[in-house]
Amino acid sequence: MDRKNIESLFNHAGQIKTLVIGDLMLDEYLWGKAERISPEAPVQVVDVTREDLRLGGAGNVVNNLVALGCQVSVCSVIGGDENGTILRHAFTGKGADLAAVFEDPQRTTSKKTRVLAANQQIVRIDRESKEPVAADYEARIVEFIEMHAAQFDVILVSDYLKGVLTPRVLAAAIAAGERHGIPVVVDPKGNDYTKYRGATILTPNRKEAEIASRVAIHDDESLRLAAAGLLQDLQLEALLITRSEQGMSLFLRDGGVSHIPTVAREVYDVTGAGDTVLALLSLGLAGGMAFAEAARLANVAAGIAVGKVGTSTVSPTEIINEIGHSHSDSDSKIKNLDVLATIIAAEQGRGKRVVFTNGCFDLLHAGHVKYLQKARTLGDLLVLGLNSDASVRRLKGEKRPLIAEEERAHILAALDCIDYLVIFDEDTPLRLIETLRPMVLVKGGDYTPAGVVGKDLVEAYGGRVELVEFVDGKSTTNIIEKILKTYG
């Protein structure tokens, strides 16, 4: 995955409108020590030292989306009881729209109480209603979906088999998605998946896929057979099967298959990992990612989630750091323009003087390095605009560049003198200069001030242009000629 594209996705997450339909519940955690056996019965005695109450089920999906910065609306039915009031209160401050969360006095709000000692669950106590919601509440959900679905970018279906997702509700959600061109992403449950027919993508785990397909999954071939059957029978565009320590496997309607290995880490608790997968996969699809890229994003997030105890969220920072781990020294400097604009505006707000320069920097040499080091001394931050491969070809001919843009970017970003780097596809950096508004615009000594693109703009808001002399005899052209002469 490309770190800078993931940063851009999170940067635009606040514009993505999500609708979560499913079973809301409370997750209660009682933490304590178990150091003795009860004299009344051969059971452990847990001395409770801490209590924690969290949103569970579809509520944990909402938590994940809120943590990612999305706009979230929730559609569900809860009980008109004390736990229902507590559940609503748990949404306070999250900014989620609960207008379509209906209260039925005849239902019990789902609450799961987990007792833990030494980070291990000892027992779980469930209080809930499982029967399908009453017909009038089902009608309210369907009406909301039909009237409001068009305003959302993605519909998330979180099924915990607690009665909210009746066949009629599921049919309405799937039909609305198809009608408005909105992805419908489903975390399924149960033995019969026909109720999900026509959804965009399902995210069962291996055991759930076995039950639904009636195929015992024990190797790659049986996995393929199970997936093929589900894709065809349910008329899905894609199927993502989560496989615990074996990662994930993505199957597409057109026959494409991607096996995504898990990120190696210690597993503390898998509770809520499926909610994290649902949230990140949905965000990726709503943000325009292909299925495979969105699945890889969800896989990274799930790997972080299982390293935490209980239903937990994963932050954009955690995900970006995990993705950028392979290039920790250089990858963090390479940004898309939208993300970089936010960073630079904040730095300028703190009084930092931003220096900007641009170029192709094909075959980095000492002349380039001296030039960039000098540019960095002219301010507090140096931003480099790097010509893309397509831009270099237009400027220097079809045989250039010699080094591809991503390689050039990482080589340059490894230099201490460069603070940030952005790749641009235009022939000139004018759009970058207009967006970033640097106070110092730097070009090589072979330019005249009048010939520097962006000069008038920068000087108009009080900035200046600086020309930096190149080191004599150091150029990419000279290196190419020497190589051809020596080895040609």
C-alpha positions as CSV (number, residue, x, y, z in Angstrom):
1,M,0.0,0.0,0.0
2,D,1.0,3.6,-0.7
3,R,1.2,5.5,2.5
4,K,0.5,8.9,0.9
5,N,-2.7,7.6,-0.6
6,I,-3.9,6.2,2.7
7,E,-3.1,9.6,4.3
8,S,-5.2,11.3,1.6
9,L,-8.1,8.8,2.3
10,F,-8.1,9.7,6.0
11,N,-7.7,13.4,5.1
12,H,-11.0,13.2,3.2
13,A,-12.8,10.8,5.6
14,G,-14.7,13.7,7.1
15,Q,-16.5,14.1,3.8
16,I,-17.6,10.5,3.6
17,K,-21.1,9.8,4.8
18,T,-21.8,6.3,6.2
19,L,-25.0,4.5,7.2
20,V,-24.6,1.7,9.7
21,I,-27.6,-0.7,10.0
22,G,-27.5,-3.5,12.5
23,D,-27.7,-4.7,16.1
24,L,-26.6,-2.3,18.8
25,M,-25.4,-3.6,22.1
26,L,-23.5,-2.7,25.2
27,D,-20.2,-4.4,26.0
28,E,-19.5,-4.4,29.8
29,Y,-16.0,-5.5,31.0
30,L,-15.4,-6.3,34.6
31,W,-11.6,-6.5,35.3
32,G,-10.2,-8.0,38.4
33,K,-7.9,-10.6,40.0
34,A,-8.7,-14.3,40.4
35,E,-6.4,-15.6,43.2
36,R,-8.7,-17.9,45.2
37,I,-11.5,-20.5,44.8
38,S,-14.9,-20.0,46.3
39,P,-15.8,-22.0,49.4
40,E,-19.3,-22.2,48.1
41,A,-18.5,-24.0,44.8
42,P,-15.4,-25.0,42.8
43,V,-15.2,-21.7,40.9
44,Q,-12.8,-18.8,40.8
45,V,-13.5,-15.7,42.9
46,V,-12.9,-12.5,40.9
47,D,-12.2,-9.4,42.9
48,V,-13.3,-6.6,40.5
49,T,-10.9,-3.7,40.4
50,R,-12.2,-1.9,37.3
51,E,-15.4,-1.6,35.2
52,D,-15.6,-0.5,31.6
53,L,-18.7,0.0,29.5
54,R,-18.4,0.3,25.7
55,L,-20.5,0.3,22.6
56,G,-20.6,-3.2,21.1
57,G,-22.0,-4.9,18.0
58,A,-22.9,-2.3,15.3
59,G,-22.0,0.3,17.9
60,N,-18.4,-0.8,17.7
61,V,-18.5,-0.3,13.9
62,V,-19.8,3.2,14.6
63,N,-16.9,3.8,17.1
64,N,-14.4,2.7,14.4
65,L,-15.9,5.0,11.8
66,V,-16.0,7.9,14.2
67,A,-12.3,7.3,15.1
68,L,-11.5,7.4,11.4
69,G,-13.2,10.8,11.1
70,C,-16.3,9.7,9.0
71,Q,-19.8,11.1,9.2
72,V,-22.0,8.4,10.7
73,S,-25.7,7.7,10.8
74,V,-27.1,4.7,12.7
75,C,-30.3,2.7,12.0
76,S,-31.4,0.2,14.6
77,V,-33.9,-0.8,17.2
78,I,-33.1,-0.9,21.0
79,G,-35.2,-1.5,24.1
80,G,-37.0,1.2,26.0
81,D,-35.2,0.2,29.1
82,E,-32.4,1.4,31.3
83,N,-29.7,-0.2,29.1
84,G,-31.2,1.5,26.1
85,T,-30.8,4.9,27.9
86,I,-27.2,4.0,28.8
87,L,-26.5,2.9,25.2
88,R,-27.8,6.2,23.9
89,H,-25.7,8.1,26.4
90,A,-22.6,6.1,25.3
91,F,-23.0,7.9,21.9
92,T,-22.6,11.3,23.5
93,G,-19.8,13.3,22.0
94,K,-19.3,11.0,19.1
95,G,-21.3,13.1,16.6
96,A,-23.2,10.1,15.2
97,D,-26.8,10.7,14.0
98,L,-29.2,8.5,16.0
99,A,-32.4,9.8,14.4
100,A,-33.1,6.3,13.0
101,V,-32.4,4.5,16.3
102,F,-35.9,3.5,17.4
103,E,-37.0,2.4,21.0
104,D,-39.3,-0.5,21.4
105,P,-40.6,-0.9,25.0
106,Q,-41.1,-4.6,24.4
107,R,-37.5,-5.4,23.6
108,T,-34.5,-5.9,25.8
109,T,-31.4,-3.8,24.9
110,S,-28.5,-6.2,24.2
111,K,-25.8,-6.2,26.9
112,K,-22.9,-8.6,27.1
113,T,-20.9,-8.6,30.4
114,R,-17.4,-10.1,30.3
115,V,-15.5,-10.9,33.4
116,L,-11.7,-10.8,32.9
117,A,-8.7,-11.7,35.1
118,A,-5.1,-11.5,33.9
119,N,-6.4,-10.3,30.6
120,Q,-8.3,-13.5,30.1
121,Q,-12.1,-13.9,29.8
122,I,-13.5,-16.1,32.6
123,V,-17.2,-15.9,31.8
124,R,-19.6,-13.9,29.7
125,I,-23.2,-13.0,30.7
126,D,-25.7,-12.1,27.9
127,R,-29.0,-10.2,28.4
128,E,-30.8,-9.6,25.1
129,S,-33.7,-10.0,22.7
130,K,-33.2,-12.2,19.7
131,E,-36.6,-12.3,18.1
132,P,-37.2,-10.3,14.9
133,V,-38.2,-6.7,15.5
134,A,-41.9,-6.0,15.5
135,A,-43.5,-5.2,12.2
136,D,-44.1,-1.5,12.9
137,Y,-40.4,-1.0,13.8
138,E,-39.3,-3.0,10.8
139,A,-41.4,-0.7,8.6
140,R,-39.8,2.4,10.2
141,I,-36.3,1.1,9.3
142,V,-37.3,0.3,5.8
143,E,-38.9,3.7,5.3
144,F,-35.8,5.4,6.6
145,I,-33.6,3.4,4.2
146,E,-35.8,4.1,1.2
147,M,-36.1,7.8,2.0
148,H,-32.5,8.6,3.0
149,A,-30.1,6.0,1.4
150,A,-29.2,8.3,-1.5
151,Q,-27.4,10.7,0.7
152,F,-24.8,8.2,1.9
153,D,-21.5,7.0,0.3
154,V,-21.6,3.5,1.7
155,I,-24.0,1.3,3.7
156,L,-22.6,-1.0,6.4
157,V,-24.6,-4.0,7.6
158,S,-23.5,-5.3,11.0
159,D,-25.5,-8.5,11.7
160,Y,-25.3,-10.1,15.2
161,L,-28.5,-12.1,14.8
162,K,-30.4,-10.0,17.4
163,G,-33.4,-9.4,15.2
164,V,-32.9,-6.0,13.6
165,L,-31.8,-7.3,10.2
166,T,-34.9,-9.1,9.1
167,P,-35.1,-10.3,5.5
168,R,-37.2,-7.2,4.6
169,V,-34.7,-4.8,6.1
170,L,-31.8,-6.5,4.3
171,A,-33.7,-6.5,1.0
172,A,-34.4,-2.7,1.4
173,A,-30.7,-1.9,2.2
174,I,-29.4,-4.0,-0.7
175,A,-32.0,-2.6,-3.2
176,A,-31.2,0.9,-2.1
177,G,-27.5,0.4,-2.7
178,E,-28.1,-1.0,-6.1
179,R,-30.5,1.7,-7.0
180,H,-28.2,4.6,-6.0
181,G,-24.8,2.9,-6.9
182,I,-23.8,2.7,-3.2
183,P,-21.6,-0.2,-1.9
184,V,-23.4,-2.4,0.6
185,V,-20.8,-4.1,2.8
186,V,-22.0,-6.9,5.1
187,D,-20.5,-8.6,8.1
188,P,-22.8,-11.7,8.0
189,K,-24.0,-14.2,10.6
190,G,-26.0,-17.4,10.6
191,N,-26.4,-20.5,8.4
192,D,-28.5,-19.0,5.6
193,Y,-26.8,-16.3,3.6
194,T,-29.5,-16.0,0.9
195,K,-30.8,-13.0,2.9
196,Y,-27.7,-11.1,1.7
197,R,-28.1,-11.9,-2.0
198,G,-27.2,-8.9,-4.1
199,A,-24.9,-7.2,-1.6
200,T,-21.6,-5.7,-2.8
201,I,-19.3,-7.7,-0.6
202,L,-19.5,-10.0,2.5
203,T,-16.8,-10.4,5.2
204,P,-17.3,-13.8,6.8
205,N,-14.6,-15.5,8.8
206,R,-13.4,-19.0,7.8
207,K,-15.9,-20.9,10.0
208,E,-18.8,-18.7,8.9
209,A,-17.9,-19.3,5.2
210,E,-17.8,-23.0,5.9
211,I,-21.2,-23.0,7.4
212,A,-22.8,-20.8,4.7
213,S,-21.2,-22.7,1.8
214,R,-21.4,-26.2,3.3
215,V,-17.8,-26.7,2.2
216,A,-15.2,-27.8,4.7
217,I,-12.3,-25.4,4.2
218,H,-8.9,-27.2,4.8
219,D,-6.7,-26.0,2.0
220,D,-6.6,-23.4,-0.8
221,E,-8.7,-25.5,-3.2
222,S,-11.5,-26.0,-0.7
223,L,-11.3,-22.3,0.1
224,R,-11.7,-21.5,-3.6
225,L,-14.6,-23.8,-4.0
226,A,-16.4,-22.3,-1.0
227,A,-15.9,-18.8,-2.2
228,A,-16.9,-19.5,-5.8
229,G,-20.2,-21.1,-4.6
230,L,-21.0,-18.1,-2.4
231,L,-20.1,-15.5,-5.0
232,Q,-22.3,-17.2,-7.6
233,D,-25.3,-18.1,-5.3
234,L,-25.4,-14.7,-3.6
235,Q,-24.6,-12.6,-6.8
236,L,-21.9,-10.7,-5.0
237,E,-19.3,-8.5,-6.5
238,A,-16.7,-9.7,-4.0
239,L,-16.2,-11.9,-1.0
240,L,-13.5,-11.3,1.7
241,I,-12.9,-14.3,4.0
242,T,-10.9,-13.6,7.2
243,R,-8.7,-16.5,8.2
244,S,-7.2,-15.6,11.6
245,E,-3.4,-16.2,11.5
246,Q,-3.6,-16.9,7.7
247,G,-4.7,-13.4,7.0
248,M,-7.5,-12.7,4.5
249,S,-8.5,-14.0,1.1
250,L,-10.4,-11.8,-1.4
251,F,-12.4,-13.3,-4.2
252,L,-13.9,-11.2,-7.0
253,R,-16.8,-12.0,-9.3
254,D,-14.5,-11.8,-12.4
255,G,-12.3,-14.6,-11.0
256,G,-9.6,-12.4,-9.3
257,V,-8.1,-13.8,-6.1
258,S,-5.8,-12.0,-3.6
259,H,-4.4,-13.7,-0.5
260,I,-3.4,-11.1,2.0
261,P,-1.0,-12.3,4.8
262,T,-1.6,-11.3,8.3
263,V,0.7,-8.7,10.0
264,A,2.7,-10.6,12.6
265,R,1.9,-9.4,16.1
266,E,0.8,-10.8,19.5
267,V,-2.9,-11.5,19.7
268,Y,-4.6,-10.4,22.9
269,D,-8.3,-10.4,21.9
270,V,-10.1,-10.9,18.6
271,T,-13.3,-9.4,20.0
272,G,-14.5,-6.7,17.6
273,A,-11.9,-7.4,14.9
274,G,-14.6,-8.1,12.4
275,D,-16.1,-4.6,13.2
276,T,-12.8,-3.0,12.4
277,V,-12.6,-4.9,9.1
278,L,-16.1,-3.8,8.2
279,A,-15.4,-0.2,9.0
280,L,-12.0,0.0,7.1
281,L,-13.1,-2.0,4.1
282,S,-16.2,0.3,3.8
283,L,-14.2,3.5,4.2
284,G,-11.8,2.3,1.5
285,L,-14.5,1.5,-1.0
286,A,-16.4,4.7,-0.2
287,G,-13.1,6.6,-0.8
288,G,-12.7,5.1,-4.3
289,M,-10.3,2.2,-3.5
290,A,-10.4,-1.0,-5.5
291,F,-11.5,-4.1,-3.5
292,A,-7.9,-5.4,-3.1
293,E,-6.5,-2.1,-1.8
294,A,-9.4,-1.7,0.6
295,A,-9.0,-5.3,1.8
296,R,-5.3,-4.7,2.5
297,L,-6.2,-1.6,4.5
298,A,-8.7,-3.5,6.5
299,N,-6.1,-6.3,7.1
300,V,-3.6,-3.8,8.6
301,A,-6.3,-2.3,10.9
302,A,-7.4,-5.8,12.0
303,G,-3.9,-6.7,12.9
304,I,-3.7,-3.6,15.2
305,A,-7.1,-4.3,16.7
306,V,-6.3,-7.8,17.9
307,G,-3.4,-6.5,19.8
308,K,-5.8,-4.7,22.1
309,V,-8.1,-6.1,24.8
310,G,-11.9,-5.8,24.2
311,T,-13.8,-4.0,21.6
312,S,-11.4,-1.3,20.5
313,T,-11.0,1.2,17.7
314,V,-7.9,1.8,15.5
315,S,-6.8,5.3,14.7
316,P,-5.6,6.7,11.4
317,T,-2.2,7.4,13.0
318,E,-1.8,3.8,14.0
319,I,-2.6,2.6,10.5
320,I,-0.4,5.1,8.8
321,N,2.5,4.2,11.1
322,E,2.0,0.5,10.4
323,I,1.9,1.0,6.7
324,G,4.9,3.3,6.7
325,H,7.0,1.0,8.8
326,S,8.9,-0.4,5.8
327,H,10.1,3.0,4.9
328,S,10.1,4.7,8.3
329,D,12.9,7.2,7.4
330,S,11.6,8.3,4.0
331,D,8.0,7.3,3.5
332,S,6.8,9.7,6.2
333,K,8.1,12.7,4.2
334,I,6.3,11.8,0.9
335,K,2.8,13.3,0.8
336,N,-0.1,13.9,-1.6
337,L,-0.8,17.6,-2.1
338,D,-4.1,17.6,-0.1
339,V,-2.4,16.2,3.0
340,L,0.7,18.3,2.5
341,A,-1.4,21.5,2.3
342,T,-2.9,20.8,5.7
343,I,0.6,20.2,7.2
344,I,2.2,23.3,5.7
345,A,-0.7,25.5,6.7
346,A,-0.3,24.4,10.3
347,E,3.5,25.0,10.1
348,Q,3.0,28.4,8.7
349,G,0.5,29.1,11.4
350,R,3.3,28.4,13.9
351,G,5.5,31.0,12.1
352,K,7.6,28.6,10.1
353,R,9.2,30.0,6.9
354,V,8.6,27.5,4.1
355,V,11.0,27.1,1.2
356,F,9.9,25.5,-2.1
357,T,11.8,24.1,-5.0
358,N,11.1,21.6,-7.7
359,G,12.8,19.5,-10.4
360,C,13.2,16.1,-12.0
361,F,16.3,15.0,-10.0
362,D,16.9,12.0,-12.2
363,L,20.2,10.3,-11.2
364,L,20.8,12.1,-8.0
365,H,24.3,13.5,-7.8
366,A,26.5,15.8,-5.6
367,G,25.3,18.9,-7.5
368,H,21.7,18.1,-6.6
369,V,22.6,17.6,-3.0
370,K,24.5,20.8,-2.6
371,Y,21.7,22.7,-4.3
372,L,19.1,21.2,-1.9
373,Q,21.2,21.8,1.2
374,K,21.6,25.4,0.2
375,A,17.9,25.8,-0.4
376,R,17.2,24.4,3.1
377,T,19.3,27.1,4.8
378,L,16.9,29.8,3.4
379,G,14.0,28.9,5.7
380,D,12.6,26.6,8.4
381,L,11.2,23.8,6.1
382,L,12.1,22.7,2.6
383,V,9.4,21.3,0.4
384,L,10.4,19.6,-2.9
385,G,8.1,19.3,-5.8
386,L,9.2,16.2,-7.9
387,N,8.2,15.9,-11.5
388,S,6.4,12.6,-12.2
389,D,7.6,10.2,-14.8
390,A,5.1,11.5,-17.3
391,S,6.1,15.0,-16.7
392,V,9.8,14.2,-17.1
393,R,9.2,12.5,-20.4
394,R,7.4,15.6,-21.7
395,L,10.2,17.8,-20.6
396,K,13.3,15.7,-21.4
397,G,12.2,13.1,-24.0
398,E,10.9,9.5,-24.1
399,K,14.2,8.0,-22.8
400,R,13.8,9.8,-19.5
401,P,13.6,9.4,-16.6
402,L,16.2,6.8,-15.9
403,I,14.9,6.2,-12.4
404,A,11.1,5.9,-11.7
405,E,9.3,8.5,-9.7
406,E,8.7,6.4,-6.6
407,E,12.4,5.5,-6.4
408,R,13.5,9.1,-7.0
409,A,11.1,10.2,-4.2
410,H,12.5,7.7,-1.6
411,I,16.1,8.5,-2.5
412,L,15.4,12.3,-2.1
413,A,13.3,11.9,1.0
414,A,16.2,10.2,2.7
415,L,18.1,13.5,2.6
416,D,18.0,15.3,5.9
417,C,17.7,18.7,4.2
418,I,14.3,17.8,2.7
419,D,11.3,18.0,5.1
420,Y,8.5,17.1,2.7
421,L,8.2,15.9,-0.9
422,V,5.2,15.9,-3.3
423,I,5.1,14.4,-6.8
424,F,3.3,16.5,-9.4
425,D,2.2,15.6,-13.0
426,E,2.0,19.0,-14.5
427,D,4.7,20.6,-16.6
428,T,5.2,23.4,-14.1
429,P,4.8,23.5,-10.3
430,L,2.4,26.5,-10.3
431,R,-0.5,24.5,-8.7
432,L,1.8,23.4,-5.9
433,I,3.0,27.0,-5.3
434,E,-0.6,28.3,-5.3
435,T,-1.7,25.7,-2.8
436,L,1.3,25.8,-0.4
437,R,2.2,29.5,-0.6
438,P,5.9,29.2,0.3
439,M,7.7,32.4,1.4
440,V,10.9,31.4,-0.5
441,L,10.8,30.1,-4.0
442,V,14.2,28.6,-5.1
443,K,15.5,27.7,-8.6
444,G,18.9,27.0,-10.1
445,G,21.3,29.7,-11.2
446,D,20.7,28.9,-14.8
447,Y,17.3,30.7,-14.5
448,T,16.7,34.4,-14.5
449,P,14.3,35.8,-11.8
450,A,11.8,36.7,-14.5
451,G,11.8,33.2,-15.8
452,V,10.8,31.5,-12.5
453,V,7.3,30.0,-12.6
454,G,5.3,31.4,-9.6
455,K,7.5,34.5,-9.1
456,D,4.7,37.0,-9.4
457,L,2.4,35.0,-7.1
458,V,5.0,34.6,-4.4
459,E,6.1,38.2,-4.5
460,A,2.5,39.4,-4.4
461,Y,2.0,38.0,-0.9
462,G,5.3,39.1,0.4
463,G,7.6,36.2,-0.5
464,R,10.8,36.2,-2.5
465,V,12.7,34.2,-5.2
466,E,16.2,32.9,-4.6
467,L,18.6,31.6,-7.3
468,V,21.1,29.0,-6.2
469,E,24.1,28.3,-8.3
470,F,24.8,24.7,-9.4
471,V,28.1,22.9,-8.8
472,D,30.1,23.2,-12.0
473,G,30.4,20.0,-14.1
474,K,27.7,18.1,-12.1
475,S,24.7,17.1,-14.2
476,T,22.7,14.1,-15.1
477,T,23.6,14.6,-18.8
478,N,27.3,14.5,-18.0
479,I,26.8,11.3,-16.1
480,I,24.9,9.7,-18.9
481,E,27.6,10.7,-21.4
482,K,30.3,9.3,-19.2
483,I,28.5,6.0,-18.9
484,L,28.0,5.7,-22.6
485,K,31.6,6.6,-23.3
486,T,33.0,4.2,-20.8
487,Y,30.6,1.3,-21.3
488,G,28.9,1.9,-24.6
